[in-house]
């Protein structure tokens, strides 16, 4: 997550004219009690956007006051601007669900294409920071399409850069590089210096991924020369990336110095976005100390990275954002269905009214004959309507069933991916422990160093035995598959907790090796446990245990 790349854009989402004010002048203007309400709301929003860069809590106070006043004035455009500022503040505070709710509410209120595009852009950054690349790309693409239609070069450049970052998050480095090149070309043509620095830095990241480290350093050097000296976090971000290039070139003293400079700038900042830069710094520090053979220091930096990472984004937060997005899409689809049904009923009414008018004209000359024909026609129409309604009900039931199945399949796939992640993580830790144990400890080494080495190995082994991620995974499985466990225990009440857990993992189609790694046991133990389950279920040799469990 690299929020600094869009801070300058976020400030102009709700209040484009912010650059000509400062906090003191805005506060002085608010003291004027005779100021008209709309102008006061705009001033409050300008203050909120200004403080969102460094003092998010203060920004939330100003934005909330602006929103309440906009509600009182019944001004929907100013309400939307205030809601975007509130959303931005909660995003900086890592309260993603609150940020998403305010952004969606703002989107429902805006009326112009430019305001809608700004909402799409902000939604794109929310999903980008929560690592939901698919939804992030969707919203940034919508914003880009609008800005191209409006011919706004500055925001076109911002959208191109945003799409490049999304592809970078998906490891599609070649595609990301094309977007950053387009951003750089457009920014240079239009004199957008801030975006030039951003595009150069991002292009340098791509060069790093391609292994072209001297070219990456050249881009980072140009970016640093373009950045303003007061923008400490931006400098820190570029220094972090340049340090990675130096590490890969085995220029370790230069890399250490760059990381130290970046860490100093990060610690001096009061911005709410400093944690993202600290994560990059810690990642490269771990890599540097591993290359230098200072494994204890590398492990300490890794622990700090995990702590900061968990403060910003957890798996549960990311899932909550995805759930809110799916819920909104379901509500929008439901509203569209209601509109289509209403339109269909209106057309049917119009057709019936026309038929009735024709029939009335015929009744003048042929009353009895027309009555009989009219009755037959009405009966036929009623039958057609009845059949149509029955067909709609059947189609609705099928769609609802299909949506439920898709949702269950999505959650099962999510659990399976989580299990595979835990399995791979455990394998990596075990391999690291084996490598530590295999290190040659010289006989003349001090006993104190040997004891510290053994303590570190024991700590790794202890963490692996605890395996908190596996516990979280099992709790998630218990929550998602309540019906499965209920049906299974109703038929086989004597199953132990471990046997029930194994049943759920087999039902998710996890391999024996992944199950063993997930539960921190041997492959042979898993095979024996599967054999006991087959015996408990009275299964024949030809019967599939996985297919049997899917019936519950």
Secondary structure, DSSP 8 states (H G I E B T S, - for coil): --THHHHHHHHHHH-GGGGG--HHHHHHHHT-TTS-HHHHHHHHHHHHHHHTTT-HHHHHHHHHHHHHHHHHHT-HHHHHHHHHHHHHHHHHTT-HHHHHHHHHHHHHH--SHHHHHHHHHHHHHHHHHTT-HHHHHHHHHHHHHHHHHHT-HHHHHHHHHHHHHHHHHTT-HHHHHHHHHHHHHHHHHHT-HHHHHHHHHHHHHHHHHHT-HHHHHHHHHHHHHHS-TT-HHHHHHHHHHHHHHHHHTT-HHHHHHHHHHHHHHHHH---TTHHHHHHHHHHHHHHHHHHHT-HHHHHHHHHHHHHHHHHH--HHHHHHHHHHHHHHHHHHHHHHHHHHHHHHHHHHHHHHHHHHHHHHHHHHH-HHHHHHHHHHHHHHHHHHHHHHHHHHHHHHHHHHHHHHHHHHHHHHHHHHHHHHHHHHHHHHHHHHHHHHHHS---TTS-HHHHHHHHHHHHHHHHHHHH-HHHHHHHHHHHHHTHHHHHHHHHH-TT--HHHHHHHHHHHTT--HHHHHHHHT--HHHHHHHHHHHHHHTT--TTS-HHHHHTT-
